């Protein structure tokens, strides 16, 4: 799983210098942070709608596809801001096995939410 995150991160970093006419990601970078954030918000909304319409225990392709879009655009945002998507996985790994209540109580006020 981490391999796809690393591979995609490499592609996203390569697209930072690409011609916006030749790459969707490069066009997002060229449009700036506000455009990228709007895409993340749009994909979050579409994810919520797909979740509301999810069918249950079986794989829901619409929901999976929307979450993939959300994760992808979140990765674009991170790379645009000079952050490594792998750091998100490291953060999740550091929380693994810790009660959510305990983890949230240990955050500073600026991290709570």
Long-range contacts (C-beta under 8 A, 24 or more apart in sequence): 2-86, 2-89, 5-75, 5-85, 5-86, 5-89, 6-86, 8-72, 8-75, 8-85, 9-75, 9-79, 9-84, 9-85, 9-86, 12-75, 12-76, 12-79, 13-79, 16-79, 16-80, 25-76, 28-76, 28-80, 29-76, 29-80, 33-77, 33-80, 33-81, 36-73, 36-76, 36-77, 36-80, 37-77, 39-73, 39-76, 40-70, 40-73, 40-74, 40-77, 43-69, 43-70, 43-72, 43-73, 44-70, 46-70
